[in-house]
Amino acid sequence: MRGTFFGIEIGRTGLTTAQFGLDVTGHNIANLDTEGFTRQRIVSTAHDPYATIGRFAPTPGHMLVGGGVRVQILNQIRSAYLDRRFRTESTEHAYWETRSQSLSYIQSFFDNVNEATSINHTLGQFFGSLRITTEDPVSGAPRTLMQTTAMDLVQQFNSIYQGLIDFQTIENNAVEVKIGEVNRIAQHIVELNKAIYGFEITGLIANDLRDKRNLLLDDLASLIDIDYEEYPDPRAPEQSMLRIRIGGSVLLDHDWSNELSLGWMPNPLGTPPEERVAVPIWAGVMDVPMPEDSDNQDLWDAYELAVLLARLDFDRIKGGEIKAHMDMRDGMGGGVDTTKRGVPYYIEMMNNLARALVQEINGQHIQGWSDHPTGSETNILFFDALNLVHPDGTPVDLREFIVYYANPVAPGDDPLPFDPPIDVFDPDFDETTLDFHSKSLIIPPHILQQITAGNLKLNQAIIDNVFNIAASDTKIGRAGDDDSDPEKLQRGNNNNMLELHRLFGVTTIRIDMGDGDVREIGSFNDYATTIRFDVGNTLHTARQARETARILTLAAENQRTAIAGVSLDEEMVGLVRYNHAYNGAARVITAMDDALDRLINGTGRVGL
């Protein structure tokens, strides 16, 4: 005969299981809107028949009856595959989202929307003032207009350059901040790993702790491209441990983290050593301290080599916010790969336009003569550049590169420079006494490289007096210069100004940066249009990639949520089911209680 209270025990297990199911369902409903929460469910199994665990077997021929139900595990409904897929897509989406935002900001410098304030418009205004001056090269008003539009042009170049430099600093600061976030998340994951391990060694599953860790993994994946794995603990194979890698190197392994630090490398724009950019490095392998406030180049060289060896391998990382910030901060070009185009790339394009202006406008302007009341002069620069130096560090003036050419030896030969060179700064220098073929401004590459959109300026002589603008191609004479020579009493002409205006239509402009690096500018207007369209096209590509990544990320998230997310309808069904199960188990106990009441109170009373 079975145990007397065996039926009540079966009912009790059903009652306990149903009550536990109601608790879990209530927990799911309570966390309906909790970010990162994974819905939970109980996995129950039948108790083995009592004979398999009891001391005595039942009487032969009796049927074995199970011992009720027990909760085997409190499980999470989550797909590791969908988690990994979501994080991969999230990394890509974070990269393109960040890059799109940065490019949108860069686009604002070039006013692709407002044509009236674009660099094309400012160039057109400047050359338009040249045309007006050709119509009246003598009056002051057209010259003043030309001076004003030139200053507007210079101011816009300076403003764009400085704005891009400031934005590069912002991107650099973003790298520092995001690296700090990676370290914070890594340390938090290490703490959770320890808590999960300590909880699960009891045989239970730390569902809510795992939810927190998964949420941190999602955040980490948006910051930087990660690879992670759960592997069994060699000391206790039933327990799992978590390892995360970045660029092939371990960021954290269960209970310890390899903290990322910041090294400092030369700015891609070639700015002074104190203006360096942050690069993530592995703190554990960086053993050369940064030479604080040191001008010792050997120390800097040793430090930069150590940083290079300890640097995180970003060539192996394909996405994430940090990668986007670094690409925008450091990108110098890279052909058709638009991801290599960052702030330095667009700064260099503006620099090329500034160099072309200095080279071409000055090259023609020095040919003409000013109309200054104190005397007509030539060799006047129109544009200038600040802080130019020789390779030995001594200051240099662009006028040093005015070269005079002698008459050709034979018809058709190229003109030859004077030997020895003409000293244009000699007080006794008089160009009119020379038998020269032409003159030009030849800027050597090491000087041309120093000219930027940031140090471009209008020549001080033009700022001081608009009549220093050289409109005429002949020396201008005034009454009193030489009254005996009528030919010298003339007001000049507009020939040099016509040549200056003609430059707007030239389509063969090029600049020689040295070492075979000859950059084709084409025309001023076309190159300015190229800059604007390049920014727009790069932004368009980034936005398309962002939209594609967004759709894929959303699809992965929807699939993941469909499995792991809390469905209120399903949970309400669960409430009804467990409620009925609870009532049923209670009814079993009531029936067993009635049977026991008959057994206890009614046995032995036959015949009374």
ROBADREN-501488 format. One record per residue (C-alpha): residue number from 1; x, y, z. Coordinates in steps of 0.25 Angstrom, whole numbers. Each point is the difference from the previous one (the first is absolute). Layout:
<recs>
- NUM X Y Z $
...
</recs>
This chain:
<recs>
- 1 0 0 0 $
- 2 5 14 -3 $
- 3 4 10 10 $
- 4 -13 6 7 $
- 5 4 15 -4 $
- 6 6 -3 -13 $
- 7 -12 7 -8 $
- 8 1 12 8 $
- 9 15 1 -3 $
- 10 -4 -1 -15 $
- 11 -10 12 1 $
- 12 10 8 8 $
- 13 10 -1 -11 $
- 14 -10 4 -10 $
- 15 -4 12 9 $
- 16 14 4 2 $
- 17 3 0 -15 $
- 18 -12 7 -4 $
- 19 3 11 10 $
- 20 14 1 -5 $
- 21 -5 2 -14 $
- 22 -9 11 5 $
- 23 12 7 6 $
- 24 8 -1 -12 $
- 25 -11 5 -9 $
- 26 -2 11 9 $
- 27 15 3 -1 $
- 28 -1 0 -15 $
- 29 -12 10 0 $
- 30 6 9 10 $
- 31 12 1 -9 $
- 32 -8 2 -13 $
- 33 8 14 -3 $
- 34 13 -3 7 $
- 35 11 2 -10 $
- 36 8 -13 -2 $
- 37 -9 -9 7 $
- 38 -2 -14 -5 $
- 39 -13 -7 3 $
- 40 2 -12 9 $
- 41 -8 -14 1 $
- 42 0 -12 9 $
- 43 4 -13 -5 $
- 44 -6 -11 8 $
- 45 1 -15 0 $
- 46 -7 -12 6 $
- 47 5 -6 13 $
- 48 5 -14 -1 $
- 49 -9 -11 6 $
- 50 3 -1 14 $
- 51 5 -15 -1 $
- 52 12 5 -8 $
- 53 4 9 12 $
- 54 -6 -8 11 $
- 55 6 -11 9 $
- 56 -10 -10 -3 $
- 57 -7 -4 -13 $
- 58 -15 -1 -2 $
- 59 -8 -13 1 $
- 60 2 -7 -13 $
- 61 -11 3 -10 $
- 62 -2 14 5 $
- 63 1 11 -10 $
- 64 11 11 3 $
- 65 -6 14 2 $
- 66 9 12 -2 $
- 67 3 9 11 $
- 68 -6 13 -5 $
- 69 7 12 -7 $
- 70 12 8 3 $
- 71 6 12 -6 $
- 72 13 -4 -7 $
- 73 5 14 -5 $
- 74 -4 14 -1 $
- 75 4 3 -14 $
- 76 2 12 -9 $
- 77 -6 0 -14 $
- 78 12 6 -7 $
- 79 8 -3 -13 $
- 80 15 1 0 $
- 81 0 0 -15 $
- 82 -10 12 -1 $
- 83 8 7 11 $
- 84 13 -1 -8 $
- 85 -7 4 -13 $
- 86 -6 12 7 $
- 87 13 5 6 $
- 88 7 -2 -14 $
- 89 -10 9 -7 $
- 90 0 9 12 $
- 91 15 2 -1 $
- 92 -2 4 -15 $
- 93 -12 9 2 $
- 94 7 7 11 $
- 95 12 3 -9 $
- 96 -8 6 -11 $
- 97 -10 7 9 $
- 98 12 7 6 $
- 99 7 3 -13 $
- 100 -13 5 -6 $
- 101 -1 10 11 $
- 102 14 5 -1 $
- 103 -1 1 -15 $
- 104 -13 8 1 $
- 105 8 10 9 $
- 106 12 1 -10 $
- 107 -11 3 -11 $
- 108 -4 12 7 $
- 109 13 6 -2 $
- 110 -2 0 -15 $
- 111 -14 5 0 $
- 112 -5 -11 -10 $
- 113 -14 5 3 $
- 114 1 15 0 $
- 115 7 3 -13 $
- 116 1 15 4 $
- 117 11 -3 10 $
- 118 7 -11 -7 $
- 119 15 1 -3 $
- 120 -4 0 -15 $
- 121 -9 12 2 $
- 122 12 7 8 $
- 123 9 -3 -11 $
- 124 -10 5 -11 $
- 125 -1 13 8 $
- 126 15 2 1 $
- 127 2 -3 -15 $
- 128 -13 8 -3 $
- 129 7 12 7 $
- 130 12 -2 -9 $
- 131 -9 2 -12 $
- 132 -6 13 5 $
- 133 14 5 2 $
- 134 4 -3 -14 $
- 135 -11 9 -4 $
- 136 5 12 9 $
- 137 15 -3 4 $
- 138 2 14 4 $
- 139 -11 3 11 $
- 140 1 -4 14 $
- 141 -14 -6 1 $
- 142 2 -12 -8 $
- 143 14 -3 6 $
- 144 -7 1 14 $
- 145 -10 -10 -4 $
- 146 11 -9 -5 $
- 147 7 2 13 $
- 148 -13 -3 8 $
- 149 -3 -13 -8 $
- 150 14 -5 2 $
- 151 0 2 15 $
- 152 -14 -7 0 $
- 153 7 -12 -8 $
- 154 12 0 10 $
- 155 -9 0 12 $
- 156 -9 -11 -5 $
- 157 12 -9 -3 $
- 158 6 3 14 $
- 159 -14 -2 6 $
- 160 -1 -14 -6 $
- 161 14 -4 3 $
- 162 -2 4 15 $
- 163 -13 -7 1 $
- 164 5 -13 -6 $
- 165 12 1 10 $
- 166 -9 2 11 $
- 167 -9 -11 -4 $
- 168 12 -9 -1 $
- 169 3 3 14 $
- 170 -15 -4 4 $
- 171 2 -13 -7 $
- 172 13 -2 7 $
- 173 -7 3 14 $
- 174 -11 -10 -4 $
- 175 11 -11 -2 $
- 176 4 3 14 $
- 177 -14 -1 6 $
- 178 -4 -12 -7 $
- 179 13 -8 4 $
- 180 -4 4 14 $
- 181 -14 -6 -2 $
- 182 6 -13 -5 $
- 183 9 -1 12 $
- 184 -12 3 9 $
- 185 -9 -11 -7 $
- 186 11 -10 1 $
- 187 2 2 15 $
- 188 -15 -1 2 $
- 189 0 -13 -8 $
- 190 11 -6 8 $
- 191 -8 3 13 $
- 192 -12 -6 -6 $
- 193 8 -13 -5 $
- 194 4 -2 15 $
- 195 -14 2 5 $
- 196 -6 -9 -11 $
- 197 11 -11 3 $
- 198 -2 1 15 $
- 199 -15 -1 -2 $
- 200 -1 -12 -10 $
- 201 10 -8 7 $
- 202 -12 -4 9 $
- 203 -7 -6 -12 $
- 204 -9 11 -2 $
- 205 0 10 -12 $
- 206 3 15 2 $
- 207 -10 4 -10 $
- 208 -2 15 4 $
- 209 16 2 1 $
- 210 1 -6 -13 $
- 211 -10 10 -6 $
- 212 9 11 6 $
- 213 12 -6 -6 $
- 214 -6 -2 -14 $
- 215 -5 15 0 $
- 216 15 4 3 $
- 217 4 -9 -12 $
- 218 -10 8 -8 $
- 219 6 13 4 $
- 220 14 -5 -2 $
- 221 -3 -5 -14 $
- 222 -5 14 -4 $
- 223 13 6 5 $
- 224 10 -9 -7 $
- 225 1 -13 -8 $
- 226 0 -12 10 $
- 227 2 -15 0 $
- 228 -5 -8 12 $
- 229 -2 -14 4 $
- 230 -5 -8 12 $
- 231 9 -12 4 $
- 232 -1 -10 11 $
- 233 9 2 12 $
- 234 11 -10 0 $
- 235 -2 -2 15 $
- 236 -15 -1 -1 $
- 237 -4 -4 -14 $
- 238 -15 2 4 $
- 239 3 15 2 $
- 240 2 10 -11 $
- 241 10 11 -2 $
- 242 0 12 -9 $
- 243 11 5 -9 $
- 244 0 13 -8 $
- 245 10 4 -11 $
- 246 2 13 -7 $
- 247 9 -1 -13 $
- 248 4 -14 3 $
- 249 5 4 14 $
- 250 -7 -3 13 $
- 251 -7 11 7 $
- 252 -5 -8 11 $
- 253 0 -15 4 $
- 254 -11 -3 11 $
- 255 6 7 12 $
- 256 11 9 -5 $
- 257 0 11 -11 $
- 258 11 5 -8 $
- 259 -2 15 1 $
- 260 1 9 -12 $
- 261 8 12 1 $
- 262 3 12 -9 $
- 263 13 3 -7 $
- 264 3 12 -8 $
- 265 5 0 -14 $
- 266 3 12 -10 $
- 267 -12 7 -5 $
- 268 -3 -4 -15 $
- 269 1 14 -4 $
- 270 14 2 4 $
- 271 -2 10 11 $
- 272 10 2 11 $
- 273 3 -12 10 $
- 274 -8 6 11 $
- 275 -12 -1 -8 $
- 276 -1 -15 -1 $
- 277 -12 -10 -2 $
- 278 -5 -11 10 $
- 279 1 -14 -5 $
- 280 -4 -12 9 $
- 281 11 -9 5 $
- 282 1 -12 9 $
- 283 4 5 13 $
- 284 7 -13 4 $
- 285 10 1 -11 $
- 286 3 15 0 $
- 287 13 1 8 $
- 288 5 13 -6 $
- 289 -5 13 7 $
- 290 -4 12 -8 $
- 291 11 11 0 $
- 292 -8 11 7 $
- 293 4 14 -5 $
- 294 12 -6 -6 $
- 295 6 5 -13 $
- 296 10 -12 -1 $
- 297 -4 -6 -13 $
- 298 7 -13 3 $
- 299 -9 -2 12 $
- 300 -12 3 -9 $
- 301 5 -10 -10 $
- 302 1 -11 10 $
- 303 -13 3 6 $
- 304 -7 0 -13 $
- 305 6 -13 -4 $
- 306 -5 -6 13 $
- 307 -14 5 -2 $
- 308 0 -6 -14 $
- 309 4 -13 6 $
- 310 -11 1 11 $
- 311 -10 6 -9 $
- 312 -14 -7 -2 $
- 313 0 -7 -13 $
- 314 -11 9 -7 $
- 315 2 -6 -13 $
- 316 -7 -12 5 $
- 317 -12 8 5 $
- 318 -11 3 -9 $
- 319 -10 8 8 $
- 320 -4 7 12 $
- 321 -1 14 5 $
- 322 15 1 3 $
- 323 4 -5 -13 $
- 324 -9 11 -7 $
- 325 6 11 9 $
- 326 14 -5 -4 $
- 327 -3 -1 -15 $
- 328 -6 14 0 $
- 329 12 6 8 $
- 330 11 -7 -7 $
- 331 -6 -3 -14 $
- 332 10 6 -11 $
- 333 -7 -6 -12 $
- 334 2 -14 -5 $
- 335 -5 1 -15 $
- 336 -14 -5 -2 $
- 337 -2 -5 14 $
- 338 -8 11 6 $
- 339 2 -5 14 $
- 340 14 5 -1 $
- 341 -5 14 -2 $
- 342 0 8 13 $
- 343 3 14 5 $
- 344 15 0 -5 $
- 345 -5 -4 -14 $
- 346 -9 12 -1 $
- 347 10 10 7 $
- 348 10 -5 -11 $
- 349 -10 3 -11 $
- 350 -2 14 5 $
- 351 15 2 2 $
- 352 2 -4 -15 $
- 353 -10 11 -4 $
- 354 7 10 9 $
- 355 14 -4 -6 $
- 356 -6 1 -14 $
- 357 -5 14 3 $
- 358 13 5 5 $
- 359 8 -6 -11 $
- 360 -9 4 -12 $
- 361 -5 14 5 $
- 362 13 4 5 $
- 363 7 -5 -12 $
- 364 -8 9 -9 $
- 365 -1 12 10 $
- 366 15 2 1 $
- 367 0 3 -15 $
- 368 -8 12 2 $
- 369 2 14 6 $
- 370 -7 7 11 $
- 371 -6 14 -1 $
- 372 5 5 14 $
- 373 1 15 1 $
- 374 14 -1 5 $
- 375 5 -8 -12 $
- 376 -4 -11 -9 $
- 377 6 -13 5 $
- 378 0 -15 -5 $
- 379 4 -13 6 $
- 380 -12 1 10 $
- 381 -6 -12 5 $
- 382 -15 -1 1 $
- 383 -2 -12 10 $
- 384 10 -3 10 $
- 385 2 -11 11 $
- 386 4 1 14 $
- 387 11 -7 8 $
- 388 8 -5 -12 $
- 389 14 -5 3 $
- 390 12 -6 -8 $
- 391 4 -14 4 $
- 392 10 6 9 $
- 393 -11 6 8 $
- 394 3 15 -5 $
- 395 -12 8 -4 $
- 396 -3 1 -15 $
- 397 -7 10 -8 $
- 398 -8 -4 -13 $
- 399 6 11 -7 $
- 400 14 -7 0 $
- 401 -6 -10 -10 $
- 402 -2 11 -11 $
- 403 8 -5 -11 $
- 404 5 8 -13 $
- 405 2 -6 -13 $
- 406 9 5 -11 $
- 407 -3 0 -15 $
- 408 1 -13 -6 $
- 409 13 -4 -7 $
- 410 -8 -3 -13 $
- 411 -14 1 -5 $
- 412 -9 -10 7 $
- 413 10 -4 11 $
- 414 -5 1 14 $
- 415 4 12 8 $
- 416 12 -1 9 $
- 417 1 6 14 $
- 418 11 10 2 $
- 419 13 -5 5 $
- 420 3 5 11 $
- 421 -14 2 5 $
- 422 -6 14 1 $
- 423 -1 5 14 $
- 424 -14 7 -1 $
- 425 2 5 14 $
- 426 12 8 -4 $
- 427 -3 15 2 $
- 428 7 3 -13 $
- 429 -8 -10 -7 $
- 430 -7 5 -13 $
- 431 -8 -10 -8 $
- 432 -1 10 -12 $
- 433 15 -1 -2 $
- 434 -1 -15 -2 $
- 435 -1 -7 -14 $
- 436 -9 -11 6 $
- 437 -10 -9 -7 $
- 438 -10 -2 12 $
- 439 0 -2 15 $
- 440 -8 -10 8 $
- 441 -2 -5 14 $
- 442 6 -14 2 $
- 443 -4 -5 14 $
- 444 9 -12 3 $
- 445 -7 -13 6 $
- 446 5 2 14 $
- 447 -6 14 1 $
- 448 -13 -4 -8 $
- 449 -2 -11 10 $
- 450 -1 11 12 $
- 451 -11 8 -7 $
- 452 -13 -4 6 $
- 453 -14 5 0 $
- 454 3 4 14 $
- 455 12 9 -2 $
- 456 -5 6 -13 $
- 457 -1 15 1 $
- 458 -2 12 -9 $
- 459 14 8 -2 $
- 460 1 11 10 $
- 461 3 10 -12 $
- 462 -13 -3 -6 $
- 463 -7 1 14 $
- 464 7 14 2 $
- 465 -3 6 -13 $
- 466 -9 -5 -11 $
- 467 8 7 -10 $
- 468 11 -10 2 $
- 469 -9 -9 -8 $
- 470 8 -2 -13 $
- 471 -10 2 -11 $
- 472 10 5 -11 $
- 473 10 -7 -8 $
- 474 9 12 -1 $
- 475 5 10 10 $
- 476 -9 11 3 $
- 477 5 15 -1 $
- 478 -6 12 6 $
- 479 2 15 -2 $
- 480 13 4 7 $
- 481 7 -14 -2 $
- 482 6 5 -13 $
- 483 -7 11 -7 $
- 484 10 0 -11 $
- 485 -4 -14 -5 $
- 486 -15 0 -4 $
- 487 1 -16 -1 $
- 488 2 0 15 $
- 489 -12 8 3 $
- 490 -10 -11 -2 $
- 491 -11 -7 10 $
- 492 3 -14 -4 $
- 493 -9 -10 -5 $
- 494 -9 -12 4 $
- 495 9 -11 -7 $
- 496 5 -7 12 $
- 497 -14 1 6 $
- 498 -5 -7 -12 $
- 499 10 -11 2 $
- 500 -3 -2 14 $
- 501 -15 -1 -3 $
- 502 3 -10 -11 $
- 503 6 -9 10 $
- 504 -14 -4 5 $
- 505 -3 -7 -13 $
- 506 14 -7 -1 $
- 507 -2 -15 1 $
- 508 14 -5 1 $
- 509 5 5 13 $
- 510 9 -10 8 $
- 511 9 1 12 $
- 512 13 -8 2 $
- 513 1 -5 14 $
- 514 14 -7 -3 $
- 515 4 -14 -1 $
- 516 -9 -2 -12 $
- 517 -12 4 7 $
- 518 -7 10 -10 $
- 519 -14 3 4 $
- 520 -10 3 -11 $
- 521 -9 12 4 $
- 522 -6 3 -14 $
- 523 -8 13 2 $
- 524 -2 7 14 $
- 525 -15 -1 -2 $
- 526 0 -15 -4 $
- 527 10 -4 12 $
- 528 -9 7 10 $
- 529 -12 -7 -6 $
- 530 8 -13 1 $
- 531 2 2 15 $
- 532 -15 3 2 $
- 533 -4 -12 -8 $
- 534 10 -9 6 $
- 535 -6 3 14 $
- 536 -14 -2 -5 $
- 537 3 -13 -7 $
- 538 8 -5 12 $
- 539 -11 4 9 $
- 540 -10 -7 -9 $
- 541 8 -13 0 $
- 542 0 0 15 $
- 543 -15 3 1 $
- 544 -3 -12 -9 $
- 545 9 -9 8 $
- 546 -6 5 13 $
- 547 -14 -3 -6 $
- 548 4 -14 -4 $
- 549 7 -2 13 $
- 550 -12 5 8 $
- 551 -10 -9 -8 $
- 552 9 -12 3 $
- 553 1 4 15 $
- 554 -14 2 1 $
- 555 -3 -14 -6 $
- 556 9 -7 9 $
- 557 -5 8 12 $
- 558 -15 -4 -4 $
- 559 4 -14 -2 $
- 560 7 0 14 $
- 561 -11 7 7 $
- 562 -10 -10 -6 $
- 563 6 -11 7 $
- 564 6 7 13 $
- 565 -10 12 2 $
- 566 -12 -1 9 $
- 567 -13 -1 -7 $
- 568 -12 4 8 $
- 569 -9 -9 -7 $
- 570 8 -12 2 $
- 571 2 3 15 $
- 572 -15 2 2 $
- 573 -2 -14 -6 $
- 574 11 -5 10 $
- 575 -8 7 12 $
- 576 -12 -7 -4 $
- 577 7 -14 -2 $
- 578 7 1 13 $
- 579 -12 5 8 $
- 580 -8 -12 -5 $
- 581 12 -9 3 $
- 582 0 6 14 $
- 583 -15 -3 2 $
- 584 2 -14 -5 $
- 585 11 -3 9 $
- 586 -8 6 12 $
- 587 -12 -9 -4 $
- 588 9 -12 0 $
- 589 5 3 14 $
- 590 -15 2 4 $
- 591 -4 -13 -6 $
- 592 12 -7 7 $
- 593 -4 7 13 $
- 594 -14 -6 -1 $
- 595 5 -14 -2 $
- 596 9 1 12 $
- 597 -11 6 8 $
- 598 -8 -13 -3 $
- 599 12 -9 2 $
- 600 3 7 14 $
- 601 -13 3 5 $
- 602 -8 -12 -6 $
- 603 9 -12 1 $
- 604 -4 -10 11 $
- 605 -14 5 2 $
- 606 -7 -11 -7 $
- 607 -13 -4 7 $
- 608 0 11 10 $
</recs>
